[in-house]
Amino acid sequence: MANEGGEWIMRGLDWNNPYRIRTWKELINWINEVGFLPLFANEVAGFSMEEHVSSDYWWTGVVEEDPWEWRELIARSKEVAYGKFFDKKAGFISKEWLPYFANYRRNGYDFDSRYADGFASRREKKIMDFFTAEDKDGDIIWKEDEILSTDLKKMAGFGKGGEKNYPGIITGLQMNLYLVIADFRRRQNKRGEDYGMAVSVMFPPETVWGYDMVTSAYSEAPAVSWKRIFDRVKELYPDAADANIVRLIGNFDSF
């Protein structure tokens, strides 16, 4: 997506291009093939969902054709992870590659350990406390209660007269793979009718796919996981500048 002369232009393939991705299920297959994929075009040319779908149906609400609607279907399917994973912008990660992103971005820390060692903020903890609890033995339990992101903001004390920068905190928790967007819901009025735009429903990836799967790469050094991710992008796009790849996936030292 580029701003040209004050107008937003979507990049994409012609409708009749045989390489155009035509359905959200085709998109899942491609994400699983490449491993991970930003939603919108970026400094690594060709490495996005946007550049491989038609530009004709964005934000039309036509579920079968609208890539913006596809992201809701994909998040709900839980066949791949969806969230703000790439330079604080949205994208997808396959279940195969999710443990490497979690290991690298978390630097080997579960959230409770990260907080205990002073690497997570009080505002982050106020949000994460809604997703976890401790059993009688002090072990972490992952809650499965759905909370709309708009409700979570209020419940965690953000907003007017309260904590600041809810969007930034939520984005940071996604970038560090402590939260993913697992669904979207419309809010309901008193008559039980849906209204307004879809609102994200977030969970820790452990709630969605299990602790053992998400942390299965903890046995390797986080820097090794970062190198795997970098090398995968370089394998797919050998002409991409190293600096552009780092800008997209992050520098290991920044996490």
N, C-alpha and C positions, 0 to 999 in steps of 0.2 A: 504494500500500500504506500503510494507516494503522493506527496502534495505538489502538484504542478500548477503554478499560477493561481494558487488559492483553491484549487479543486482537487479533491481526493480521487486518485486513480488506482483502480485495482489491477494488479498484474495477473495474468492467467493465460490459459490456452484457448485457442479457438474451439467453438462448440463441436466441430467435426474432426478435431485433432484426435487421431487414434490413441494417443498417449494420455488424453485427458481422463482424470479420475471422475467417475460418473456417479458413484454412490458412497454413502458413508461407510458401508462395509468394505468396499474396495479400498477406501482410505485406511481403515484399520489394517488391512492386509499389507498395505505399503508401509505403514508405520512399523509394523512388525518386521518387515523386510529390512528397512534402513536402521531401525533401532530407536530413533527419536527424531522429532520433527517440530520446528517452530510453526506457529499458525500463520504468521504474516511474513512477507518478504523482508529480508535483512541484508547485512553486508556480505553474506555468503550467497552469491547468486545461485538461484535454483533450489536452495535448501529451505523450502517452506511449503505448507499446504496451499497457500494462495497461488503460487506459481504453477500448480499442477491441476487446478480446477478451472472451470469457466468463470469469467468475471461477470457474467450476465445476471446471476440470480442472488448475489449477496444482498442480505437484509430485505428479501422479498417476503419472507415467511412461508415460502413454498417448501415444505419439509423435505420433499424428495430431491430438490435441486439446490437449496440454499445452504452453502457451506457453513454459514453462521448457525443454522439450525442443526447441522451435522454435529457440531461440537457438543451440543446437549445430548444427542443420541449416543455419541461415543463415550462421554463421561458416564452416562447412565448405564451403559453396557458393562463398564468396568473391565473391558478386555484390554485396555491400555490406560495409563494414567494421564489425566489432563489437569493443567494448572499453569501458573505463571512460573515457568522454569527457565526461560531463556532471556537474559538481560532484563528481567522483571516484566517480561511479556509472555503471552500464552503459548502453549505448545503441548506436545504429546510425548510420552515416553513408554516404550514397550515394557512388558513385565520382565523380559529378559534383561533389559538395561537398567531398570529401576533400582536394583540393589547397588549398582555402581554409582549412580547419581546420589543415592542416599548416603553411601559411604563417603564419597568425596565431599558433598555439600555439608554433611553433618560433622565431617572430620572425625568420624568414628564415635560420635556422641549420641546416645539417646537423649531426648529432651530433658528428662529429669536430671541426668548427669551434667548436661550442658549448663542447666540453670544452677545446679549446686556448685559448679566450678566457676561461676561468674561470667559465663559466655552468652547467656540469654538474659533478656531484660525482664523487669517486673511486668511490663505491659504484655510481653509475649506470654508470660506465665498465666496472667489473668485470662487469656484466651485459651491456652492449652488446658487449663484446669477444667474446662467444660467437656473435654474429650477423654479424660483419663480419671481413674480413681485408684485407690489402693485396697487390696483385699486384707484379710486379717493377718496375713503373714508379711504385709508390706510390699507385696508384688503389684506391679502395674496391671490394671484392668482397662481394656479399651472399650469405652462406651459406644453404643450403637444408636443412641437417640439422635434423630435428625434435628438440626437447628439451621434455619435460614440465616444467611450471612447478615441480613438486616436485623434480625432478632439477636444474633450473637453480639453485634455491636452494642446494643442496649444492655444486654445481660452482663457483658464484661465491663460496663461502666464507661464506654466511650461516647463521645458526642458533646453536646452543649453542657458546659459546666463540669465535664468529666475529663477522662483521658483523651489525649490528642493522637492524631495520625493513625487512625484505624486502618485505612487502605494501605499505608506503608508497612504497618506491622503484619497485616495479613499477607501481603506480597512477600515479605521477608520470610515468613514461615513456610510459604510455598517454595520459594527459592531454595530454602534449606531442607526441603522434602519432609517437613514435619506435618504439612497439610497438603491435601490434593482436593480438587473439585470433583466430587463423586456423583453429583446430580444437579438438576435445576428444578425449581418449583415456582409456580405462580402464587402470589399471596391471595388470600381469600377474604371476602367481605363477610358481614354478619349473616348473610344468607347462604354462605358456603360456596359462593361463586368466585371463580378465578378472575383476577384483574391485574393489570400492569405488566411490566416486563418480568421475564424470568429471573429469579434470584438464585444464586449459587448455594449449594449445600456442600459443606466441607467436612472431611474426616481426616484423621491421621491415616497414612497408607497402611499402617498395621491393622487398623480396623477393617479395611477393605480386603487386603490380601494376606494378612497374618504376619506376626512378628518375625518368624523364622525366614520367610521369603524376603521380606524387606531388608533384613539385616544380614542376608546370606553372604554379602561381600565384605563384612566387617573384618574378616580374617586377613585381608590384604591392606597394605598401606593406602590411605586416602589418596596420596599422590599417584599411586599406581592406577587407581580407578580414574582419576582425572586424565592421566595419559591415555588410557583406553578410549575415553570419550573423545579426546582431541584427535587421536589417531584415526578413529572411525570417521570423523568429519573429513579429515585429510584424505582418507581412502576414497570417500564418496566424491569429494570435490578437491582434487589435487592442486588445482590452480588457485584456490582460495588463499589469501594472505593469512599468515599465522596470526597476526594481530586481530584480524576480523573474526577468526575462529575463537580466539580468547575472549573477545568482546561478547560473543554470543554465548559461550558456555561458562564464562567466568574464569578468572585467574585463580589457581589453587590458593594462593596466599590471601585472597580476598574473603575466603570463607573460613 
